[in-house]
Amino acid sequence: MTKVMTEIPVLDNGYVQLKAKDVMGDDLSPVNDAKVSFDRESNEFGTKEERLLNFLGREGHTSPFRHSFMKFEVYAPLMVARQWWKYVIGSDHAEQPLRSHDPLDAWNESSRRYITEQPEFYIVGENEWRSQPANKKQGSGEILPVTQGKDLTRQLVDMYDTGYKRYTNAIEEGVAVEQARLFLPSYGLYVRWRWAGSLQGVCHFLNQRLKGDAQSEIRDYAEAVNKLSRQHFPNAIDALVRD
């Protein structure tokens, strides 16, 4: 029996985690959620069920894919987290004078207002710095020369070190943690969060962030989400995620 992966490392210090207890459903779930219209149900996944999934995905009948859920834990640089935030499922961002209901946000993130664990920062490797693109719609161009990359990585580490020292000094001087964190360089700072989404919502994320024009760092995370998710929904994801 193949061992199910529960965690995949990403970048230098990050990861994506998906535990079995945080998965609701399998490939049969969207099949039977579609078949309920005819009061029918399949007990095993076979060729007919695969054809039905492909039909549902091809024709855009996506509601059966919204009954299955996954909850991930992610540890990533803040710049990745803020791109990912667009894919919060079940959130209500509309302005309302009076909130009479729970907005059902499906995103919970660790807060440096309360925690003072050792900060970790994303350090770009000296051979990983990218040039500006010729087409501004693309995020990056070609890899920069290593000689230039070495200097950029050194500058980045120096900035992290300076910010961290000022952060710890502020705390030692009695500054509230919620303000001392202002000294931490933000976009490279690793943050941890839980993200829950329907099978369709996860596939929407994959369709956009596995593309070649997605930022490299979030694409690495999308590849991890893809690998972990396919262990539970291989055929359903094939039906919804386009190459």
C-alpha positions in Angstrom: 0.0 0.0 0.0 1.4 3.4 -1.0 2.1 5.7 1.9 0.1 8.9 1.8 2.2 12.0 2.0 1.0 14.6 4.6 3.6 17.3 4.2 5.8 18.6 1.3 8.7 21.1 1.9 8.6 24.2 -0.2 11.3 26.9 -0.8 14.0 27.1 1.9 11.9 26.8 5.1 8.3 26.5 4.0 5.9 23.6 3.7 2.3 22.6 2.8 0.6 20.1 5.0 -2.6 18.1 4.4 -3.6 15.4 7.0 -6.1 12.7 6.3 -8.4 13.9 9.1 -8.6 17.2 7.2 -10.0 15.7 4.0 -13.7 15.2 3.5 -14.6 13.1 0.4 -12.9 11.2 -2.4 -13.4 10.7 -6.1 -16.7 9.0 -5.5 -18.1 12.0 -3.6 -18.7 14.4 -6.5 -20.0 11.4 -8.6 -22.7 10.6 -6.0 -23.4 14.2 -5.3 -24.3 14.5 -9.0 -26.2 11.2 -9.1 -28.5 12.3 -6.3 -30.6 14.1 -8.9 -31.7 10.6 -10.1 -31.7 9.1 -6.7 -28.8 6.8 -7.6 -25.4 6.0 -6.1 -22.2 4.3 -7.0 -20.3 2.1 -4.5 -17.1 1.8 -6.5 -15.2 4.1 -8.8 -14.9 2.7 -12.3 -15.0 3.8 -16.0 -18.5 5.1 -15.8 -17.8 7.2 -12.8 -14.6 8.6 -14.5 -16.7 9.5 -17.6 -19.2 11.3 -15.4 -16.6 13.3 -13.6 -15.1 14.3 -17.0 -18.5 15.3 -18.3 -19.2 17.4 -15.2 -15.9 19.2 -15.5 -16.1 19.7 -19.3 -19.6 21.1 -19.2 -19.1 23.3 -16.2 -21.4 21.5 -13.8 -19.3 22.2 -10.8 -21.7 22.1 -7.9 -21.0 18.4 -7.1 -17.4 19.4 -6.6 -18.3 21.8 -3.8 -19.4 19.2 -1.3 -15.9 17.8 -0.7 -13.4 19.8 1.4 -9.7 20.0 2.3 -8.0 21.9 5.0 -4.3 22.8 4.5 -1.6 24.2 6.8 0.8 26.4 4.9 4.1 28.0 6.0 5.2 30.6 3.4 6.6 34.1 2.9 4.1 36.9 3.4 4.3 37.8 -0.3 3.0 34.3 -1.1 0.3 34.5 1.6 -1.1 37.7 0.3 -1.4 36.3 -3.3 -3.1 33.2 -1.8 -5.5 35.2 0.2 -7.6 35.8 -3.0 -8.6 32.1 -2.8 -10.4 32.2 0.6 -13.5 30.2 0.2 -16.8 31.1 1.9 -15.8 34.6 2.8 -18.0 37.6 2.8 -16.1 40.8 2.0 -19.1 42.9 1.2 -19.5 46.0 3.4 -22.5 45.8 5.6 -23.7 48.4 8.1 -24.8 45.7 10.5 -23.4 42.2 10.4 -26.1 39.8 11.4 -24.2 36.6 10.5 -20.8 35.0 10.7 -18.8 35.7 7.5 -17.5 32.1 7.6 -13.9 33.1 6.8 -11.9 30.0 5.9 -8.5 31.4 6.7 -6.8 31.6 10.1 -3.3 32.9 10.4 -0.7 33.1 13.2 -0.3 36.6 14.6 2.8 38.3 15.7 0.7 40.4 17.9 0.6 37.5 20.2 3.6 35.2 19.4 7.3 36.0 19.6 8.7 32.8 18.1 12.0 33.1 16.2 11.2 34.8 12.9 12.2 33.0 9.7 12.8 34.8 6.4 12.8 33.6 2.9 16.4 33.9 1.6 16.6 33.9 -2.2 19.5 31.7 -3.4 22.3 33.5 -5.3 21.3 31.6 -8.5 17.5 32.3 -8.1 17.3 36.1 -8.6 15.2 36.9 -11.7 15.4 39.9 -14.0 12.6 42.3 -14.9 10.5 41.0 -17.8 10.3 42.5 -21.3 6.5 42.1 -21.0 5.2 43.9 -17.9 2.3 41.5 -17.6 4.9 38.8 -16.7 6.3 38.9 -13.2 9.9 37.9 -14.0 12.4 37.5 -16.8 15.6 35.4 -17.0 17.8 34.4 -14.1 20.4 37.1 -13.3 24.1 36.3 -13.3 25.3 34.5 -10.1 27.8 37.3 -9.4 25.0 39.7 -9.2 22.8 37.2 -7.3 25.5 36.8 -4.6 25.5 40.5 -3.8 21.7 40.6 -3.8 21.4 37.7 -1.4 24.0 39.3 0.9 22.0 42.6 0.9 18.8 40.7 1.7 20.3 38.8 4.6 21.8 42.0 6.0 18.4 43.7 5.9 16.8 40.7 7.7 19.5 40.8 10.4 19.2 44.5 10.9 15.4 44.3 11.2 15.5 41.4 13.6 18.0 43.1 15.9 15.8 46.2 16.0 12.8 44.0 16.7 14.4 42.2 19.6 15.9 45.5 21.0 12.5 47.1 21.0 11.0 44.2 22.9 13.9 44.3 25.4 13.2 48.0 25.9 9.6 47.2 26.8 7.9 48.0 23.6 4.6 46.1 23.0 5.1 43.1 20.7 2.3 44.4 18.4 4.4 47.5 17.7 7.9 46.0 17.9 7.0 43.8 14.9 7.0 46.9 12.7 10.8 46.5 12.6 10.6 43.1 11.0 11.0 43.1 7.1 7.6 41.9 6.0 7.4 40.4 2.6 10.1 37.8 3.2 8.8 36.9 6.7 7.4 33.4 6.9 3.8 33.2 8.2 1.7 30.1 9.0 -2.0 29.7 8.2 -4.8 27.3 7.8 -6.7 27.3 4.5 -9.9 25.4 4.0 -11.6 25.1 0.6 -14.0 23.0 -1.4 -12.6 20.7 -4.0 -13.7 23.1 -6.7 -12.1 26.0 -4.9 -8.8 24.2 -4.6 -8.9 23.3 -8.3 -9.6 27.0 -9.1 -6.4 27.9 -7.2 -4.5 25.2 -9.1 -5.7 26.3 -12.5 -4.4 29.8 -11.9 -1.3 29.2 -9.8 0.2 26.2 -11.7 0.4 28.3 -14.9 3.7 29.3 -16.3 3.1 33.0 -15.8 2.3 32.6 -12.1 5.0 33.9 -9.7 7.6 31.1 -9.3 7.3 31.0 -5.5 3.5 30.5 -5.3 3.7 28.1 -8.2 6.0 25.9 -6.1 3.4 25.9 -3.4 0.6 25.1 -5.9 2.6 22.1 -7.0 2.7 20.9 -3.4 -1.0 21.4 -3.0 -1.6 19.5 -6.3 0.5 16.5 -5.2 -1.1 16.3 -1.8 -4.7 16.8 -3.1 -4.3 14.2 -5.9 -3.7 11.5 -3.3 -7.4 11.9 -2.4 -9.1 13.2 -5.5 -6.9 12.1 -8.5 -9.7 11.7 -11.1 -11.8 14.6 -9.9 -8.8 17.0 -10.1 -8.1 15.6 -13.6 -11.6 16.6 -14.5 -11.3 20.2 -13.2 -7.6 21.2 -13.6 -6.6 22.0 -17.1 -3.1 21.4 -18.4 
